[in-house]
Amino acid sequence: MDRKTIFEKVDHTLLTQTATWEEIRQICDDAIAYKTASVCIPPAYVQRAREYVKDRMAVCTVIGFPNGYSTTAVKIFETEDAIRNGADEIDMVINIGDVKDGNFEKVESEIQAIKAVCGSRILKVIIETCLLTEEEKIRMCQVVSRAGANFIKTSTGFSTAGATFEDVKLFAEHVGENVRIKAAGGVASFDDAEKFIELGASRLGTSRIVKLAKNEAASGY
């Protein structure tokens, strides 16, 4: 698989608590240079990043991040604010406690409400696979598919583990035809990226792929 194909599926990501504007600006520059799918950044930087990249790059941000237990009203407000500030794509975290309670109707209703705010913009639903049983993951594939979201996403990258090949394979077997898959956290190499894509992922949430390419370029590889 050529590198261009991989870069086109990368959401070039920086979501650390210590992220500075200079670091955000740099990943925007790198995303544009490598033609990634988007930059995925904290909500506080969305407006500034939009003004900086203009129409050269899609801007993605996160909602209810990373724990997912904000109320639906708060998540809706966050989404509306992000869109006003120029976000093209929204990655929301589900309320994992609702999943553990078996309250899948509430989870589905929340996703539907946020998708209604997003309209034609892309909505990705983070289910935090490392905290769920296999049965819960399968149920969430069904919930996300019914709710009308564009993507199901494995992980925040802030919990106990990130994406696994097994989870992406499981998603591919259980999501609806209109739902795509995003693997996030743990995409550590071009080989990883290629395998995740082959298993069914069409987006990769990672900062490492571009960093690897930059390091190779700097070393004259």
C-alpha positions in Angstrom: 0.0 0.0 0.0 1.5 3.3 -1.0 2.1 6.1 1.6 -0.3 8.5 -0.1 -3.2 6.1 0.4 -2.3 5.8 4.1 -1.9 9.6 4.7 -5.3 10.2 3.0 -6.9 8.1 5.8 -5.1 9.8 8.8 -6.7 12.2 11.2 -3.5 13.9 12.3 -4.1 14.2 16.0 -2.9 16.2 18.9 -5.2 16.1 22.0 -2.8 16.2 24.9 -3.7 18.5 27.8 -0.5 20.4 27.4 -0.9 21.1 23.6 0.2 24.7 22.8 -0.9 26.8 19.8 2.6 26.5 18.3 2.2 22.7 18.4 -1.3 22.8 16.9 0.0 25.1 14.1 2.8 22.7 13.4 0.4 19.7 13.0 -1.8 21.8 10.8 1.3 22.5 8.6 2.2 18.8 8.6 -1.3 17.7 7.8 -1.4 20.1 4.8 2.0 19.0 3.6 1.2 15.3 3.8 -2.4 15.7 2.7 -4.0 13.9 5.6 -7.8 13.5 6.0 -8.0 16.1 8.8 -6.3 17.5 11.9 -8.0 16.4 15.1 -7.5 19.0 17.8 -8.9 20.2 21.1 -12.1 22.3 20.9 -10.3 25.4 22.3 -8.1 25.6 19.2 -10.8 25.0 16.5 -11.5 28.6 15.7 -7.8 29.6 15.5 -7.0 26.5 13.4 -9.8 27.2 11.0 -8.6 30.7 10.5 -5.1 29.4 10.0 -5.8 26.5 7.6 -8.7 28.2 5.8 -10.0 25.7 3.3 -6.7 23.8 3.0 -7.5 21.1 5.6 -10.5 19.6 7.4 -10.7 20.5 11.1 -11.9 17.7 13.5 -12.5 18.1 17.2 -13.7 16.0 20.1 -16.9 16.2 22.2 -17.4 14.8 25.7 -13.8 14.0 25.7 -12.3 11.8 27.0 -14.7 10.3 29.6 -18.0 10.7 27.8 -20.1 11.3 30.9 -21.2 14.9 30.2 -24.9 15.3 29.9 -26.4 15.1 26.4 -27.3 18.8 26.7 -23.6 19.7 27.3 -22.4 17.5 24.4 -24.9 19.2 22.1 -23.7 22.7 23.2 -20.1 21.6 22.7 -21.0 20.4 19.2 -22.8 23.6 18.3 -19.9 25.7 19.6 -17.4 23.6 17.7 -19.4 24.0 14.4 -19.7 27.7 14.9 -16.0 27.9 15.4 -15.4 26.1 12.1 -15.2 22.3 12.8 -15.9 20.1 9.8 -15.9 16.8 11.8 -17.0 15.8 15.3 -15.6 12.8 17.3 -17.9 12.3 20.3 -17.5 10.0 23.3 -20.4 7.9 24.4 -21.5 7.6 28.0 -19.9 4.2 28.8 -21.8 4.0 32.1 -25.1 3.9 30.0 -23.6 1.0 28.0 -22.7 -0.9 31.2 -26.3 -0.3 32.5 -27.6 -1.8 29.2 -29.3 1.5 28.4 -28.6 1.4 24.7 -31.7 3.4 23.8 -30.3 6.4 25.7 -26.9 6.0 24.0 -28.6 5.8 20.6 -30.8 8.8 21.3 -27.7 10.9 22.3 -25.9 10.0 19.1 -29.0 10.9 17.1 -29.2 14.3 18.8 -25.6 15.1 18.1 -25.9 13.9 14.5 -28.9 16.2 14.1 -26.7 19.1 15.1 -23.9 18.0 12.8 -26.2 17.7 9.8 -24.0 16.9 6.8 -20.8 17.1 8.8 -19.1 13.9 9.7 -19.8 12.4 13.1 -17.6 9.7 14.6 -18.7 7.9 17.7 -15.9 6.8 20.1 -17.0 3.7 22.1 -13.7 3.1 24.0 -13.4 -0.6 23.2 -10.8 -1.3 25.9 -13.6 -0.8 28.5 -16.3 -2.9 26.8 -17.0 -6.6 26.5 -17.3 -8.2 23.1 -21.1 -8.3 23.4 -21.1 -4.6 24.3 -18.9 -3.8 21.3 -21.3 -5.7 19.0 -24.3 -3.9 20.5 -22.6 -0.6 19.9 -22.0 -1.4 16.3 -25.7 -1.9 16.0 -26.5 1.3 17.9 -24.1 3.5 15.9 -25.5 2.1 12.7 -29.1 2.8 13.6 -28.3 6.3 15.0 -27.0 7.5 11.6 -23.5 8.3 12.6 -20.8 8.2 9.9 -18.1 6.4 11.8 -17.6 4.1 14.8 -14.3 4.8 16.4 -12.3 2.5 18.7 -10.7 4.7 21.3 -9.9 8.1 22.8 -6.2 7.1 23.3 -6.6 8.3 26.9 -7.9 5.1 28.5 -6.2 1.7 29.2 -5.6 0.8 25.6 -6.1 1.9 22.0 -7.2 0.2 18.8 -6.6 -3.5 18.2 -6.7 -5.5 15.0 -9.3 -7.7 16.6 -11.7 -4.8 17.4 -11.5 -3.4 13.9 -12.2 -6.9 12.4 -15.2 -7.2 14.8 -16.5 -3.8 13.8 -16.2 -4.7 10.1 -18.3 -7.8 10.7 -21.1 -6.0 12.6 -21.5 -2.3 11.5 -24.1 -1.3 8.9 -23.1 -0.7 5.3 -23.1 3.1 5.7 -20.9 3.2 8.8 -17.2 3.5 8.4 -14.5 2.6 11.0 -11.8 4.7 12.6 -9.0 3.0 14.5 -7.4 5.3 17.1 -4.6 4.9 19.6 -1.9 2.3 19.0 -1.3 3.0 15.3 2.5 3.0 15.8 3.9 2.2 12.3 3.1 2.1 8.6 2.7 -1.6 8.9 0.1 -1.1 11.6 -1.7 1.5 9.5 -1.8 -0.8 6.5 -3.1 -3.8 8.5 -5.8 -1.6 10.1 -6.9 -0.4 6.6 -6.9 -3.9 5.2 -9.1 -5.1 8.1 -11.7 -2.3 7.3 -10.6 1.0 8.9 -11.0 4.0 6.6 -9.7 6.5 9.1 -6.7 6.3 11.5 -6.4 8.6 14.5 -2.7 9.0 15.1 0.2 11.5 15.3 2.9 8.9 14.7 2.5 8.2 11.0 3.3 11.8 10.0 6.1 11.9 12.6 7.6 8.7 11.1 7.5 10.2 7.7 9.1 13.4 8.9 11.9 11.5 10.7 12.6 9.5 7.6 12.8 12.6 5.5 15.1 14.3 8.0 17.4 11.3 8.0 17.4 11.1 4.2 15.7 7.7 4.2 
